[in-house]
């Protein structure tokens, strides 16, 4: 699959109401695993802006 298409799908997933419960867990993971919180994926996460 084209990476750009994959990224768009992830954005749609993030905008879906059901995903907010999952997104709310992100800060916990960041506190537990500093290496994970500095990964490129997190910097692109919609909630980080």
PDB file of N, CA, C, O and CB in Angstrom:
ATOM      1  N   UNK A   1       0.839  -1.213   0.000  1.00  0.00           N
ATOM      2  CA  UNK A   1       0.000   0.000   0.000  1.00  0.00           C
ATOM      3  C   UNK A   1       0.868   1.255   0.000  1.00  0.00           C
ATOM      4  O   UNK A   1       1.922   1.295   0.635  1.00  0.00           O
ATOM      5  CB  UNK A   1      -0.946   0.010   1.227  1.00  0.00           C
ATOM      6  N   UNK A   2       0.419   2.263  -0.709  1.00  0.00           N
ATOM      7  CA  UNK A   2       1.141   3.540  -0.788  1.00  0.00           C
ATOM      8  C   UNK A   2       1.189   4.194   0.596  1.00  0.00           C
ATOM      9  O   UNK A   2       0.148   4.362   1.231  1.00  0.00           O
ATOM     10  CB  UNK A   2       0.466   4.496  -1.820  1.00  0.00           C
ATOM     11  N   UNK A   3       2.383   4.564   1.071  1.00  0.00           N
ATOM     12  CA  UNK A   3       2.532   5.196   2.400  1.00  0.00           C
ATOM     13  C   UNK A   3       1.637   6.411   2.595  1.00  0.00           C
ATOM     14  O   UNK A   3       1.127   6.638   3.692  1.00  0.00           O
ATOM     15  CB  UNK A   3       3.969   5.609   2.616  1.00  0.00           C
ATOM     16  N   UNK A   4       1.443   7.188   1.545  1.00  0.00           N
ATOM     17  CA  UNK A   4       0.577   8.375   1.665  1.00  0.00           C
ATOM     18  C   UNK A   4      -0.861   7.962   1.938  1.00  0.00           C
ATOM     19  O   UNK A   4      -1.547   8.574   2.757  1.00  0.00           O
ATOM     20  CB  UNK A   4       0.646   9.236   0.382  1.00  0.00           C
ATOM     21  N   UNK A   5      -1.313   6.923   1.249  1.00  0.00           N
ATOM     22  CA  UNK A   5      -2.677   6.426   1.458  1.00  0.00           C
ATOM     23  C   UNK A   5      -2.811   5.899   2.880  1.00  0.00           C
ATOM     24  O   UNK A   5      -3.821   6.128   3.545  1.00  0.00           O
ATOM     25  CB  UNK A   5      -3.030   5.315   0.428  1.00  0.00           C
ATOM     26  N   UNK A   6      -1.786   5.192   3.337  1.00  0.00           N
ATOM     27  CA  UNK A   6      -1.793   4.641   4.685  1.00  0.00           C
ATOM     28  C   UNK A   6      -1.894   5.760   5.716  1.00  0.00           C
ATOM     29  O   UNK A   6      -2.625   5.637   6.699  1.00  0.00           O
ATOM     30  CB  UNK A   6      -0.533   3.798   4.930  1.00  0.00           C
ATOM     31  N   UNK A   7      -1.168   6.841   5.497  1.00  0.00           N
ATOM     32  CA  UNK A   7      -1.176   7.978   6.416  1.00  0.00           C
ATOM     33  C   UNK A   7      -2.562   8.607   6.467  1.00  0.00           C
ATOM     34  O   UNK A   7      -3.059   8.942   7.542  1.00  0.00           O
ATOM     35  CB  UNK A   7      -0.127   9.026   5.995  1.00  0.00           C
ATOM     36  N   UNK A   8      -3.186   8.765   5.300  1.00  0.00           N
ATOM     37  CA  UNK A   8      -4.532   9.345   5.256  1.00  0.00           C
ATOM     38  C   UNK A   8      -5.517   8.476   6.025  1.00  0.00           C
ATOM     39  O   UNK A   8      -6.400   8.984   6.716  1.00  0.00           O
ATOM     40  CB  UNK A   8      -5.002   9.515   3.800  1.00  0.00           C
ATOM     41  N   UNK A   9      -5.357   7.157   5.900  1.00  0.00           N
ATOM     42  CA  UNK A   9      -6.245   6.242   6.617  1.00  0.00           C
ATOM     43  C   UNK A   9      -6.062   6.397   8.120  1.00  0.00           C
ATOM     44  O   UNK A   9      -7.030   6.336   8.878  1.00  0.00           O
ATOM     45  CB  UNK A   9      -5.982   4.783   6.195  1.00  0.00           C
ATOM     46  N   UNK A  10      -4.816   6.600   8.552  1.00  0.00           N
ATOM     47  CA  UNK A  10      -4.543   6.761   9.982  1.00  0.00           C
ATOM     48  C   UNK A  10      -5.156   8.056  10.496  1.00  0.00           C
ATOM     49  O   UNK A  10      -5.643   8.109  11.625  1.00  0.00           O
ATOM     50  CB  UNK A  10      -3.026   6.745  10.253  1.00  0.00           C
ATOM     51  N   UNK A  11      -5.135   9.096   9.677  1.00  0.00           N
ATOM     52  CA  UNK A  11      -5.740  10.371  10.075  1.00  0.00           C
ATOM     53  C   UNK A  11      -7.249  10.205  10.213  1.00  0.00           C
ATOM     54  O   UNK A  11      -7.846  10.702  11.168  1.00  0.00           O
ATOM     55  CB  UNK A  11      -5.410  11.486   9.046  1.00  0.00           C
ATOM     56  N   UNK A  12      -7.863   9.509   9.263  1.00  0.00           N
ATOM     57  CA  UNK A  12      -9.308   9.258   9.349  1.00  0.00           C
ATOM     58  C   UNK A  12      -9.625   8.479  10.621  1.00  0.00           C
ATOM     59  O   UNK A  12     -10.608   8.764  11.304  1.00  0.00           O
ATOM     60  CB  UNK A  12      -9.811   8.482   8.100  1.00  0.00           C
ATOM     61  N   UNK A  13      -8.795   7.506  10.930  1.00  0.00           N
ATOM     62  CA  UNK A  13      -8.979   6.692  12.132  1.00  0.00           C
ATOM     63  C   UNK A  13      -8.900   7.574  13.376  1.00  0.00           C
ATOM     64  O   UNK A  13      -9.682   7.409  14.313  1.00  0.00           O
ATOM     65  CB  UNK A  13      -7.920   5.565  12.200  1.00  0.00           C
ATOM     66  N   UNK A  14      -7.953   8.506  13.380  1.00  0.00           N
ATOM     67  CA  UNK A  14      -7.765   9.393  14.530  1.00  0.00           C
ATOM     68  C   UNK A  14      -8.939  10.352  14.699  1.00  0.00           C
ATOM     69  O   UNK A  14      -9.257  10.768  15.813  1.00  0.00           O
ATOM     70  CB  UNK A  14      -6.467  10.183  14.379  1.00  0.00           C
ATOM     71  N   UNK A  15      -9.578  10.696  13.585  1.00  0.00           N
ATOM     72  CA  UNK A  15     -10.702  11.628  13.646  1.00  0.00           C
ATOM     73  C   UNK A  15     -12.007  10.934  14.027  1.00  0.00           C
ATOM     74  O   UNK A  15     -13.000  11.594  14.332  1.00  0.00           O
ATOM     75  CB  UNK A  15     -10.867  12.330  12.311  1.00  0.00           C
ATOM     76  N   UNK A  16     -12.002   9.614  14.008  1.00  0.00           N
ATOM     77  CA  UNK A  16     -13.200   8.864  14.357  1.00  0.00           C
ATOM     78  C   UNK A  16     -13.409   8.900  15.873  1.00  0.00           C
ATOM     79  O   UNK A  16     -12.453   8.660  16.611  1.00  0.00           O
ATOM     80  CB  UNK A  16     -13.096   7.403  13.853  1.00  0.00           C
ATOM     81  N   UNK A  17     -14.608   9.189  16.365  1.00  0.00           N
ATOM     82  CA  UNK A  17     -14.872   9.317  17.802  1.00  0.00           C
ATOM     83  C   UNK A  17     -14.389   8.121  18.614  1.00  0.00           C
ATOM     84  O   UNK A  17     -13.871   8.298  19.717  1.00  0.00           O
ATOM     85  CB  UNK A  17     -16.345   9.508  18.031  1.00  0.00           C
ATOM     86  N   UNK A  18     -14.549   6.912  18.093  1.00  0.00           N
ATOM     87  CA  UNK A  18     -14.160   5.714  18.844  1.00  0.00           C
ATOM     88  C   UNK A  18     -12.679   5.723  19.202  1.00  0.00           C
ATOM     89  O   UNK A  18     -12.282   5.155  20.220  1.00  0.00           O
ATOM     90  CB  UNK A  18     -14.487   4.462  18.041  1.00  0.00           C
ATOM     91  N   UNK A  19     -11.866   6.357  18.378  1.00  0.00           N
ATOM     92  CA  UNK A  19     -10.418   6.304  18.593  1.00  0.00           C
ATOM     93  C   UNK A  19      -9.959   7.205  19.737  1.00  0.00           C
ATOM     94  O   UNK A  19      -8.833   7.067  20.215  1.00  0.00           O
ATOM     95  CB  UNK A  19      -9.695   6.694  17.321  1.00  0.00           C
ATOM     96  N   UNK A  20     -10.822   8.133  20.187  1.00  0.00           N
ATOM     97  CA  UNK A  20     -10.389   9.054  21.251  1.00  0.00           C
ATOM     98  C   UNK A  20     -10.076   8.309  22.543  1.00  0.00           C
ATOM     99  O   UNK A  20      -9.173   8.708  23.278  1.00  0.00           O
ATOM    100  CB  UNK A  20     -11.467  10.112  21.513  1.00  0.00           C
ATOM    101  N   UNK A  21     -10.808   7.231  22.832  1.00  0.00           N
ATOM    102  CA  UNK A  21     -10.526   6.472  24.049  1.00  0.00           C
ATOM    103  C   UNK A  21      -9.122   5.887  23.991  1.00  0.00           C
ATOM    104  O   UNK A  21      -8.422   5.819  25.001  1.00  0.00           O
ATOM    105  CB  UNK A  21     -11.565   5.352  24.246  1.00  0.00           C
ATOM    106  N   UNK A  22      -8.718   5.461  22.781  1.00  0.00           N
ATOM    107  CA  UNK A  22      -7.361   4.936  22.601  1.00  0.00           C
ATOM    108  C   UNK A  22      -6.349   6.067  22.679  1.00  0.00           C
ATOM    109  O   UNK A  22      -5.298   5.923  23.304  1.00  0.00           O
ATOM    110  CB  UNK A  22      -7.233   4.194  21.253  1.00  0.00           C
ATOM    111  N   UNK A  23      -6.661   7.186  22.051  1.00  0.00           N
ATOM    112  CA  UNK A  23      -5.738   8.317  22.020  1.00  0.00           C
ATOM    113  C   UNK A  23      -5.492   8.860  23.429  1.00  0.00           C
ATOM    114  O   UNK A  23      -4.411   9.374  23.716  1.00  0.00           O
ATOM    115  CB  UNK A  23      -6.285   9.429  21.111  1.00  0.00           C
ATOM    116  N   UNK A  24      -6.484   8.748  24.300  1.00  0.00           N
ATOM    117  CA  UNK A  24      -6.356   9.255  25.666  1.00  0.00           C
ATOM    118  C   UNK A  24      -5.300   8.473  26.449  1.00  0.00           C
ATOM    119  O   UNK A  24      -4.790   8.956  27.460  1.00  0.00           O
ATOM    120  CB  UNK A  24      -7.707   9.183  26.390  1.00  0.00           C
ATOM    121  N   UNK A  25      -4.975   7.273  25.984  1.00  0.00           N
ATOM    122  CA  UNK A  25      -3.975   6.456  26.674  1.00  0.00           C
ATOM    123  C   UNK A  25      -2.547   6.865  26.339  1.00  0.00           C
ATOM    124  O   UNK A  25      -1.612   6.489  27.046  1.00  0.00           O
ATOM    125  CB  UNK A  25      -4.175   5.001  26.327  1.00  0.00           C
ATOM    126  N   UNK A  26      -2.373   7.631  25.270  1.00  0.00           N
ATOM    127  CA  UNK A  26      -1.035   7.990  24.801  1.00  0.00           C
ATOM    128  C   UNK A  26      -0.160   8.640  25.880  1.00  0.00           C
ATOM    129  O   UNK A  26       0.990   8.229  26.035  1.00  0.00           O
ATOM    130  CB  UNK A  26      -1.150   8.924  23.628  1.00  0.00           C
ATOM    131  N   UNK A  27      -0.652   9.640  26.634  1.00  0.00           N
ATOM    132  CA  UNK A  27       0.196  10.254  27.668  1.00  0.00           C
ATOM    133  C   UNK A  27       0.715   9.234  28.684  1.00  0.00           C
ATOM    134  O   UNK A  27       1.840   9.366  29.168  1.00  0.00           O
ATOM    135  CB  UNK A  27      -0.580  11.344  28.395  1.00  0.00           C
ATOM    136  N   UNK A  28      -0.085   8.225  29.010  1.00  0.00           N
ATOM    137  CA  UNK A  28       0.367   7.195  29.953  1.00  0.00           C
ATOM    138  C   UNK A  28       1.554   6.437  29.379  1.00  0.00           C
ATOM    139  O   UNK A  28       2.540   6.179  30.070  1.00  0.00           O
ATOM    140  CB  UNK A  28      -0.779   6.216  30.285  1.00  0.00           C
ATOM    141  N   UNK A  29       1.441   6.085  28.101  1.00  0.00           N
ATOM    142  CA  UNK A  29       2.528   5.366  27.448  1.00  0.00           C
ATOM    143  C   UNK A  29       3.792   6.223  27.399  1.00  0.00           C
ATOM    144  O   UNK A  29       4.900   5.712  27.556  1.00  0.00           O
ATOM    145  CB  UNK A  29       2.117   4.943  26.030  1.00  0.00           C
ATOM    146  N   UNK A  30       3.622   7.521  27.183  1.00  0.00           N
ATOM    147  CA  UNK A  30       4.776   8.418  27.112  1.00  0.00           C
ATOM    148  C   UNK A  30       5.503   8.453  28.455  1.00  0.00           C
ATOM    149  O   UNK A  30       6.733   8.492  28.495  1.00  0.00           O
ATOM    150  CB  UNK A  30       4.335   9.842  26.702  1.00  0.00           C
ATOM    151  N   UNK A  31       4.746   8.438  29.555  1.00  0.00           N
ATOM    152  CA  UNK A  31       5.381   8.454  30.880  1.00  0.00           C
ATOM    153  C   UNK A  31       6.078   7.127  31.160  1.00  0.00           C
ATOM    154  O   UNK A  31       7.132   7.089  31.796  1.00  0.00           O
ATOM    155  CB  UNK A  31       4.338   8.745  31.980  1.00  0.00           C
ATOM    156  N   UNK A  32       5.476   6.036  30.676  1.00  0.00           N
ATOM    157  CA  UNK A  32       6.041   4.719  30.927  1.00  0.00           C
ATOM    158  C   UNK A  32       7.273   4.442  30.071  1.00  0.00           C
ATOM    159  O   UNK A  32       8.215   3.787  30.518  1.00  0.00           O
ATOM    160  CB  UNK A  32       4.999   3.658  30.679  1.00  0.00           C
ATOM    161  N   UNK A  33       7.257   4.945  28.840  1.00  0.00           N
ATOM    162  CA  UNK A  33       8.318   4.614  27.893  1.00  0.00           C
ATOM    163  C   UNK A  33       8.804   5.863  27.146  1.00  0.00           C
ATOM    164  O   UNK A  33       8.276   6.185  26.082  1.00  0.00           O
ATOM    165  CB  UNK A  33       7.824   3.557  26.892  1.00  0.00           C
ATOM    166  N   UNK A  34       9.795   6.564  27.687  1.00  0.00           N
ATOM    167  CA  UNK A  34      10.319   7.796  27.073  1.00  0.00           C
ATOM    168  C   UNK A  34      10.787   7.581  25.631  1.00  0.00           C
ATOM    169  O   UNK A  34      10.620   8.462  24.789  1.00  0.00           O
ATOM    170  CB  UNK A  34      11.476   8.340  27.905  1.00  0.00           C
ATOM    171  N   UNK A  35      11.364   6.431  25.348  1.00  0.00           N
ATOM    172  CA  UNK A  35      11.839   6.157  23.992  1.00  0.00           C
ATOM    173  C   UNK A  35      10.672   6.144  23.009  1.00  0.00           C
ATOM    174  O   UNK A  35      10.786   6.633  21.885  1.00  0.00           O
ATOM    175  CB  UNK A  35      12.591   4.813  23.943  1.00  0.00           C
ATOM    176  N   UNK A  36       9.557   5.583  23.444  1.00  0.00           N
ATOM    177  CA  UNK A  36       8.378   5.528  22.578  1.00  0.00           C
ATOM    178  C   UNK A  36       7.847   6.935  22.326  1.00  0.00           C
ATOM    179  O   UNK A  36       7.434   7.253  21.211  1.00  0.00           O
ATOM    180  CB  UNK A  36       7.277   4.639  23.206  1.00  0.00           C
ATOM    181  N   UNK A  37       7.855   7.774  23.351  1.00  0.00           N
ATOM    182  CA  UNK A  37       7.285   9.120  23.224  1.00  0.00           C
ATOM    183  C   UNK A  37       8.094  10.001  22.272  1.00  0.00           C
ATOM    184  O   UNK A  37       7.582  11.003  21.774  1.00  0.00           O
ATOM    185  CB  UNK A  37       7.205   9.783  24.593  1.00  0.00           C
ATOM    186  N   UNK A  38       9.340   9.640  22.019  1.00  0.00           N
ATOM    187  CA  UNK A  38      10.170  10.452  21.123  1.00  0.00           C
ATOM    188  C   UNK A  38      10.233   9.856  19.716  1.00  0.00           C
ATOM    189  O   UNK A  38      10.969  10.352  18.863  1.00  0.00           O
ATOM    190  CB  UNK A  38      11.584  10.589  21.693  1.00  0.00           C
ATOM    191  N   UNK A  39       9.461   8.789  19.473  1.00  0.00           N
ATOM    192  CA  UNK A  39       9.473   8.175  18.144  1.00  0.00           C
ATOM    193  C   UNK A  39       8.784   9.074  17.121  1.00  0.00           C
ATOM    194  O   UNK A  39       7.924   9.872  17.493  1.00  0.00           O
ATOM    195  CB  UNK A  39       8.791   6.800  18.182  1.00  0.00           C
ATOM    196  N   UNK A  40       9.145   8.963  15.835  1.00  0.00           N
ATOM    197  CA  UNK A  40       8.576   9.811  14.771  1.00  0.00           C
ATOM    198  C   UNK A  40       7.050   9.743  14.704  1.00  0.00           C
ATOM    199  O   UNK A  40       6.404  10.748  14.408  1.00  0.00           O
ATOM    200  CB  UNK A  40       9.153   9.406  13.427  1.00  0.00           C
ATOM    201  N   UNK A  41       6.467   8.579  14.973  1.00  0.00           N
ATOM    202  CA  UNK A  41       5.014   8.432  14.903  1.00  0.00           C
ATOM    203  C   UNK A  41       4.304   9.379  15.862  1.00  0.00           C
ATOM    204  O   UNK A  41       3.272   9.954  15.519  1.00  0.00           O
ATOM    205  CB  UNK A  41       4.616   6.996  15.207  1.00  0.00           C
ATOM    206  N   UNK A  42       4.851   9.541  17.059  1.00  0.00           N
ATOM    207  CA  UNK A  42       4.206  10.391  18.062  1.00  0.00           C
ATOM    208  C   UNK A  42       4.247  11.853  17.644  1.00  0.00           C
ATOM    209  O   UNK A  42       3.297  12.596  17.893  1.00  0.00           O
ATOM    210  CB  UNK A  42       4.880  10.217  19.427  1.00  0.00           C
ATOM    211  N   UNK A  43       5.331  12.271  17.014  1.00  0.00           N
ATOM    212  CA  UNK A  43       5.448  13.674  16.605  1.00  0.00           C
ATOM    213  C   UNK A  43       4.416  14.025  15.537  1.00  0.00           C
ATOM    214  O   UNK A  43       4.067  15.193  15.365  1.00  0.00           O
ATOM    215  CB  UNK A  43       6.862  13.961  16.081  1.00  0.00           C
ATOM    216  N   UNK A  44       3.925  13.005  14.815  1.00  0.00           N
ATOM    217  CA  UNK A  44       2.910  13.243  13.787  1.00  0.00           C
ATOM    218  C   UNK A  44       1.496  13.050  14.323  1.00  0.00           C
ATOM    219  O   UNK A  44       0.527  13.251  13.591  1.00  0.00           O
ATOM    220  CB  UNK A  44       3.139  12.319  12.603  1.00  0.00           C
ATOM    221  N   UNK A  45       1.367  12.664  15.589  1.00  0.00           N
ATOM    222  CA  UNK A  45       0.050  12.381  16.163  1.00  0.00           C
ATOM    223  C   UNK A  45      -0.805  13.642  16.213  1.00  0.00           C
ATOM    224  O   UNK A  45      -0.324  14.690  16.645  1.00  0.00           O
ATOM    225  CB  UNK A  45       0.193  11.786  17.571  1.00  0.00           C
ATOM    226  N   UNK A  46      -2.065  13.564  15.779  1.00  0.00           N
ATOM    227  CA  UNK A  46      -2.959  14.738  15.733  1.00  0.00           C
ATOM    228  C   UNK A  46      -3.086  15.465  17.067  1.00  0.00           C
ATOM    229  O   UNK A  46      -3.204  16.690  17.087  1.00  0.00           O
ATOM    230  CB  UNK A  46      -4.330  14.312  15.278  1.00  0.00           C
ATOM    231  N   UNK A  47      -3.066  14.732  18.185  1.00  0.00           N
ATOM    232  CA  UNK A  47      -3.269  15.360  19.488  1.00  0.00           C
ATOM    233  C   UNK A  47      -2.052  16.146  19.965  1.00  0.00           C
ATOM    234  O   UNK A  47      -2.149  16.899  20.934  1.00  0.00           O
ATOM    235  CB  UNK A  47      -3.620  14.311  20.509  1.00  0.00           C
ATOM    236  N   UNK A  48      -0.907  15.983  19.300  1.00  0.00           N
ATOM    237  CA  UNK A  48       0.309  16.663  19.764  1.00  0.00           C
ATOM    238  C   UNK A  48       0.322  18.138  19.388  1.00  0.00           C
ATOM    239  O   UNK A  48       1.105  18.909  19.942  1.00  0.00           O
ATOM    240  CB  UNK A  48       1.541  15.981  19.190  1.00  0.00           C
ATOM    241  N   UNK A  49      -0.540  18.544  18.447  1.00  0.00           N
ATOM    242  CA  UNK A  49      -0.536  19.940  18.009  1.00  0.00           C
ATOM    243  C   UNK A  49      -1.358  20.816  18.940  1.00  0.00           C
ATOM    244  O   UNK A  49      -1.463  22.023  18.719  1.00  0.00           O
ATOM    245  CB  UNK A  49      -1.071  20.052  16.586  1.00  0.00           C
TER     246      UNK A  49
END
